[in-house]
Amino acid sequence: MNSPRTTTTRALSGFDAHGHIGQLWVHPVKSCAGVRVPAARLLPTGLEGDREWMVVDAEGEFVSQRELPRMALVQPRLDDTHLYLDAPGQPTLTLPRRAPRTASPMKVRVWDDAVPALDVGDAAADWLAQCLGQHPDTPTGLRQLRLVQFDIARAATQPRLSTAKWTSGQVVPNQFGDGFPVLVASQASLDELNARLHAEGQAAVDMRRFRPNLVLSGVDAHDEDRLEGLGIDVEADGSPQRVFVALTKPCARCPIPDVNPDTADRGTAVGDALAAYRRDPRLNGAITFGMNGFAQTGLPAAGVWLREGQAFGGNWRFD
């Protein structure tokens, strides 16, 4: 996961709108804390290391902050060889970056999708039991938890694909994300939400609650809704290349943004504020914040590097 050196960027030509990547986030374990990174490799399945692991119950169903808000306190770290998990009062759990050949293959479920996975072992299960399963607030049915890793090898023949309705027919593979490889939001969108929270006498929140991969700067609030996608000039195989990240499906929001990432306490202020102005007719009135997306056809299989501060351009969507 070594990143290239940072280089100076300038606005891209040929686009209606311009900005830059203000933040990059990777969430190694689905629904646990994220990791802000200066650079990340964009692969067909999303940012390298993003939603590559997942907590499941005894039946193989994915578990999230919806059921266990304390997952917000589990802090992953990644390097080239290991995944590390930390949590309050717990010793660090260290796991190999790739599950060993002896790992048990299994099928797990993410929403309606059966997904190939590898059980990473009893040490991880014991750690999760201490951290999450034995907490007084944990429902009885969630006291036995396992940590699984996405099975890249089996996914080659059993891929998990985004819904074709939102991909214009492109075949878009995923790992353990909710349904798309990339989630994009903007700083201006968060600023507008915080202005509304302030007007209601509520505390400001930060972007961790929305769990995006790319946070855009230099655009207006919710411009991510109005852009067809992002054009980003990168270097691939020693040559300049323009990569396009399509922005296609609004991200419907559940109660997770109301979980405080520092305390795991639940509230209602964020959801109440969004409900007042973010009912989205594209999803039958669901509350949305941010856009799901994917790299359009042409991305090298080895991926390309994105970095904070990198310029992007975009064209307005006219539906």
VEXGU-418916 format. One record per residue: residue in three letters; x, y, z of N, C-alpha, C, CB in turn. Coordinates in steps of 0.2 Angstrom, whole numbers, plus 5000, padded with zeros to 4 digits. Glycine has a CB too. Layout:
ALAXYZXYZXYZXYZ
...
This chain:
MET500449945000500050005000500450065000499550005006
ASN501050064998501550124998501250164992502250104996
SER501250234994500950274989501450314985500450324993
PRO501350344979501750384976501850454979501550394969
ARG502350484978502450554981501950604978503150584979
THR501750654983501250704981501550744976501050744987
THR501150764971501350814966500850864965501450774959
THR501050924962500650984962500150964956501051044960
THR499450984957498950974952498651044950498450934955
ARG498351044945498051104942497351084940498451144937
ALA496851134939496251124937496251084930495751184936
LEU495751034929495751004923495351034918495450934924
SER495551034911495151064906494551024903495651084900
GLY494051054900493551014897492950994902493850954894
PHE492951024908492351014912492051074914492650974918
ASP491351064916490951124919491151144926490251104918
ALA491351094930491451104937492151084939490851074941
HIS492451114944493051094946493151094954493651144943
GLY493551054956493651054964494251004965493051024968
HIS494350984971494950944973494650894978495550984975
ILE495050834978494950784984495150814990495250714982
GLY494650834995494850855001495050805006494350905004
GLN494750745006494950695011494850625007494450695017
LEU495250575009495150505007495050465013495750485002
TRP494550425013494450375018494350305016493850395022
VAL494750265020494650185019494350165025495350155017
HIS493850115025493550085030493650005030492750095030
PRO494249985033494449915032493949865034495049905035
VAL493649875040493149825042492449865042493249805050
LYS491949835038491349865037491049885043490849815033
SER490849945044490449975050490849985056489849935051
CYS491549975055491950005061492250065059492549945062
ALA492650095063492950165061493350165055493350185067
GLY493350225052493750235046494450255047493350275041
VAL494850255042495550275042495650335037496050225041
ARG495750395039495950445034496650435031495850515036
VAL496750435024497350415021497550475016497350345018
PRO498250485016498450545011498350515004499150565012
ALA498350455002498350424996498050354996499050424992
ALA497750334991497450264991497350244984496750264994
ARG497450174983497450154976496650134974497850084975
LEU496450164969495750154966495750084962495450214962
LEU495450034964495349974960494649964958495549914965
PRO494549924953493849914951493349904956493749854946
THR493549874962493149854968493049914973493349794971
GLY493449974971493450024976494150044978492950014982
LEU494250084984494850094986495150034989494850154992
GLU495850024988496149964991496049964998496849964989
GLY495849905001495749895008495049915011496249925012
ASP494649945007494049965009493549915010493750025005
ARG493149905015492649855016492849785014492049875013
GLU493549775016493849705014493649655020494549715013
TRP493549675026493349635031492649655034493849635037
MET492349605037491649615040491549575046491149605034
VAL491149595050490849565056490249525054490749605062
VAL490149465056489549425054489249395061489649375049
ASP488649375061488349335066488449265065487649355068
ALA488149225069488249145069487949125063487949115075
GLU487449155059487149135053487549165047486449155053
GLY488049205048488349235042488149295040488449185037
GLU487649325043487349385041487749445044486649395044
PHE487849495040488249555042487949595047488449595036
VAL488449615052488249655057488549725057488449625064
SER488149775059488349845058488149885064488049875052
GLN488349955064488149995069487450005070488450065068
ARG487049985065486249985066486149935072485949955060
GLU486449875073486349835078486749845084486349765076
LEU487449865083487949865088488349935087488449805087
PRO488049985089488350055089489050055091487950105092
ARG489250005096489950005098490449985093490049955104
MET490249965087490749955082491050015080490349925076
ALA490750075081491050135079491750145083490650195081
LEU491850115089492450125093492950075091492250115100
VAL492850035086493349985084493750025079493049915081
GLN494450035080494850075075495350025072495250125079
PRO495250015065495749975061496350015059495349945055
ARG496849985058497450015055497649955050498050035060
LEU497949985044498249935039498949955037497749935033
ASP499349905036499949915033500049865027500649915037
ASP500649855024500649815018500549735020501349815015
THR500649725027500649655029500149635034501349635032
HIS499849685037499449665043498849715043499849665050
LEU498249685046497749725049497749725056497049695046
TYR497649785059497749795067497049825069498349835069
LEU496749795074496149825077496249845084495549765077
ASP496049905086496049925093495349945095496549985093
ALA495249945101494649965104494749975112494049905104
PRO494350025115494450035122494449975126493850085124
GLY494949975131495049925135495249855132494449915139
GLN495449855126495649795123496349795120495149775117
PRO496649735121497349735117497249735110497749665120
THR497749755107497749765099497749695096498449795097
LEU497249685092497249615088497649625081496449605086
THR498049585080498449585074498349525070499249585076
LEU498149545063497949485059498349495052497249485057
PRO498549445049498849445042498449485037499049375040
ARG498749525033498449565028498049515023498949605024
ARG498249455022497849405018497749345023498249385012
ALA497149325023496949265027497349205025496249245026
PRO497649165029498049105028497649055024498349075034
ARG498049015020497648965016497248915020498248915012
THR497348915026496948865031496348895033497348845037
ALA496148965031495548995033494948965030495549075031
SER494448955034493848915032493448965027493448895038
PRO493248935021492848975016492148965019492948945009
MET491749015017491049015019490649065015490949035027
LYS490049065015489649115012489349155017489049075007
VAL489349225016489049275021488549315017489549315024
ARG488149345020487649385017487649465019486949365019
VAL487649505013487649575013486949595010488249605010
TRP486549615014485849625011485549565008485849695007
ASP485449575001485149514998485649474994484649534993
ASP486349484995486849454991487249404996487349504989
ALA487349344993487749294996488449304993487449214994
VAL488949314998489549334996490149284998489749404999
PRO490649264994491149224996491649255001491549194990
ALA491749225007492149255012492649195015491749285017
LEU493149225019493549175023493549195030494249185020
ASP493349145034493349155042494149165044493049095045
VAL494249225047494949235049495149205056495149305049
GLY494749165059494949125064494649145071495649135065
ASP494849095076494549105083494849155087494649035086
ALA495449175086495749235089495349295088496549245088
ALA495149305082494749365080494049365083494749375073
ALA493749305083493149295086493149305093492849225085
ASP493649285097493749295104493749365106494349255107
TRP494149405101494249475102493649515101494749505097
LEU493249495096492549525095492049505101492249505089
ALA492149445104491749435109491849475115491849355111
GLN492449485117492649535122492449605121493449525124
CYS492549625115492449695113491749715112492849715107
LEU491349665109490649685107490149635110490649685099
GLY490349565109489849515111489649515118490049455109
GLN490049535123489949525130489649595133490549505134
HIS489649645129489349705131488649705134489449765126
PRO488449735139487749725141487249745136487649765148
ASP487349795132486849815127486849765121487049885125
THR487249715120487249675114486649625115487949635114
PRO486249625110485649575109485949505110485249585103
THR485549465113485749395114485949355107485249355117
GLY485649375102485749345096486449365092485249355091
LEU486749415095487349445092487949435097487249515091
ARG487949385102488449375106489049335103488249345113
GLN488849295098489349255094489449285088489149185093
LEU490049315087490249355081490849325078490349425083
ARG490949325071491549305068491749365063491449245063
LEU492449365062492749415057492849375051493349455060
VAL492649405045492849375039493149425034492149345036
GLN493549395029493849435024493549415018494649425024
PHE493449465013493249455007493649405003493149515002
ASP493349355000493749294996493849314989493349234997
ILE494449354988494549374981494649314976495249414981
ALA494949264978494949204973494349184971495349154976
ARG493849164976493249144974492749194970492849114980
ALA492949254972492549314969492649314961492649374972
ALA493249284959493349284952492849254948494049254950
THR492549194951492049154947491349164951492149084948
GLN491349204957490649214960490649284962490649164966
PRO490649334957490749404959490049434962490849444953
ARG490149484966489649524969489549584965489649534976
LEU489049594961488949654957488449704959488749624950
SER488649764957488149824959487549814954488449884957
THR486949834957486349834953486349864946485749864957
ALA486249824941486349854934485849914933486149794929
LYS485349924936484949984935485250044936484349974940
TRP485850044940486150104942486850114939486250114949
THR487050064934487650064932487650064924488049994933
SER487150084921487050084914487350024910487450154911
GLY487249964913487449904910488149884911487349914903
GLN488549924915489249914916489249854922489649974918
VAL489749814921489849764926490249794931490149694923
VAL489949794937490349834943490449784949489949894945
PRO491049764950491149714956491249754962491749674955
ASN491049724968491049754974491349704979490349774977
GLN491549724985491749684991491149684996492449704994
PHE491249715002490749705007490349775008491049685013
GLY490549825003490149885003489349875003490349934998
ASP488949925004488249915004487949894997487949975007
GLY488349914992488149904985488549934980487449924985
PHE488949974981489350004976490050014979489050074974
PRO490550024974491250024976491450084980491750014970
VAL491150144978491450204980490850254983491850244975
LEU490950284988490450334991490750404991490250314998
VAL490450454988490750514988490250564991490750534980
ALA490550614995490150664998490550734997489950655005
SER490350784999490650854999490750885005490450894993
GLN491250925007491350965013490751015013491950995013
ALA490551045008490051095008489351065010489951125001
SER489251005008488650965010488650965018488550895007
LEU489150945021489250935028489151005031489950905030
ASP489451055028489451125031488651145031489851175027
GLU488251135026487551145026487251115032487251135019
LEU487351045032487051015038487151045044487250935037
ASN487851055045488051085052487751155053488751085052
ALA487651195048487251255049486551245051487251295042
ARG486251195049485551175051485551155058485251125046
LEU486051105059486051085066486151145071486651035067
HIS486651185069486751245074486151285075487351295071
ALA485751295070485151335070484651305075484751345063
GLU484651235076484251195080484551185087484051125077
GLY485151225088485451215095485851145096484951225100
GLN485951115090486351045091487051055089485950995086
ALA487451015091488151015090488350995083488550965095
ALA488851015080489151005074489350935074489651055071
VAL489350895068489650835067490150835062489050785065
ASP490550785061491050775056490950725051491750765059
MET491350715046491150675040491250605042491650685035
ARG491550585048491550515050490850475050491950505056
ARG490350515052489750485052489450465046489250535055
PHE489650485040489350475034489850425030489350535030
ARG490450405032490850355030490950355022490450285032
PRO491150415020491250415013491950395011491250485010
ASN492150385005492850365003493150435000492850314997
LEU492850474996493050534993492650594996493050534986
VAL492950644999492650705001492850754997492750715009
LEU492450784993492550834988492650904991492050834983
SER493050944989493151014991493151064985493751034996
GLY492951124986492851174980492251174976493451154976
VAL491751134979491051134976490551154981490951064973
ASP489951164978489451194982489051134986488951234978
ALA488651144991488351094994487951044989487851124999
HIS488050984990487650934986487750934979486950934988
ASP488350964977488450964969488650894967489151004968
GLU488850854972488950784970488350744968489150744977
ASP487750774970487050754967487050764960486450774971
ARG487350824958487150854951487650844946487050924952
LEU488250804948488750794943488750724941489450804947
GLU488850714934488850644931489350604934488850654924
GLY489950634936490450594938491050644939490650534934
LEU491650614941492250644942492750624937492550634949
GLY493150674934493650654929494350674933493650694923
ILE494750624934495350634938495950614933495350594944
ASP496450664933497050644929497550614934497350714926
VAL497750554932498250514936498750484931497850454939
GLU499250454934499750414930499650344931500450444933
ALA499650304925499550234925500150204921498850214923
ASP500450154923501050124919501450174916500750084914
GLY501650234920502050284918501850334913502650244915
SER501150324911500850374907500250414910500650334900
PRO500150474908499550504910498950474908499550584908
GLN498450474912497750444910497250484914497750374912
ARG496650484911496050514914495650464916495750574909
VAL495450464923495050414925494350444927495350374932
PHE493850414926493150434927492850394932492750434921
VAL492550424937492150394943491450414942492450414950
ALA491050374940490350384939489950394945489950334934
LEU489550444946489150454952488350444950489150534955
THR488150384952487550364949486950354954487650294946
LYS487050334960486450314964486550354971486450244966
PRO486050394973486050434979486150384985485450474980
CYS486450404990486550354996486050365001487250364999
ALA485550315001485050325006485350315013484450265005
ARG485050345018485350345025484950315030485550415027
CYS485250275034484950235039485150275046485250165040
PRO485050245052485150285058485950285060484850245064
ILE486350255056487050265058487350335058487550225052
PRO487150375054487450445055487250475062487250495050
ASP486750445065486650475072487050435078485850465073
VAL487450395076487950365081488550405082488150295079
ASN488650435088489250475089489950425088489250505096
PRO490350445084490950405082491450405088491250425076
ASP491350445093491850455098491650415105492050525100
THR490950405105490650375111490150315110490250435115
ALA489950315103489550255101488850275104489750195104
ASP488650335107488050355109487550365103488050415114
ARG486950345104486450355098486050425100485950295097
GLY485850455094485450515095484950515089485850585095
THR484650575088484150585083484250645079483450575085
ALA484750685081484750755078484950755071485250795082
VAL485450715069485650715062485050695057486250665061
GLY484750635059484250605055483650655055484050545058
ASP483450695060482950735060483150795056482850765067
ALA483750825056483950875052483950865044484650905054
LEU484150805043484150785036483450775033484550715035
ALA483050745037482350735035481950795033481950705041
ALA482250855035481850915034482050945027482050975039
TYR482650915024482750945017483150895012483251005018
ARG483150835014483550785010483050725008484150765013
ARG482450735007482050685005482150684997481250695006
ASP482350624995482550614988482050584983483250584987
PRO481750614978481250584974481550524970480950634969
ARG482250524969482550474965482450404968483250494963
LEU482350404975482350344979481650344983482950344984
ASN481150374980480450374983480450404989480250304983
GLY480850464990480750504996481250485002480050504999
ALA481650435001482150415006482650475007482550355003
ILE482850475013483350525015484050505013483350535023
THR484350555009485050535006485550585008484950534998
PHE486150565007486750615008487350575005486850625016
GLY487650605000488150584996487950534990488550535001
MET488350514986488250484980488650414980488350524974
ASN488350364978488750304976489050304969488250234977
GLY489550274968489850274962490350224961490250344961
PHE490650224955491150164953491550194947490750104950
ALA492150164946492650184941492350154934493350154942
GLN492250194929492050174923492550134919491850234919
THR492250094914492650044911493350084908492350014905
GLY493850044909494550074907495050084912494450144903
LEU494850074918495250074924495750014924494850074931
PRO496450024924496849964924496649924930497549994925
ALA496749854929496649804934497049814940496749734931
ALA497649844939498049854945497849924949498849864943
GLY497449964946497150024949497650084947497150014956
VAL497350134950497750204950497750234956497450244944
TRP498250274958498250314964497850374964499050324966
LEU497450384969497150444971497450474977496350434972
ARG497450544978497750574983497450634985498550594982
GLU497450654992497150714994497450774991497250725002
GLY497050824989497350884985497250874978498050894987
GLN497150814975497150804968496550834965497050724967
ALA496650864959496050904956495650854952496350954951
PHE494950874952494550834948494050884944494050794952
GLY493750864939493250904935492650864934493550924928
GLY492150894933491450854932490950894927491150844938
ASN490550864924490050894920489350884923490050864913
TRP488950934923488250934926487850884923487951004926
ARG487450844927486950804925486250834923486850744930
PHE486050824917485350844915484850794914485450894909
ASP484450774919484050714918483350744915483850684925
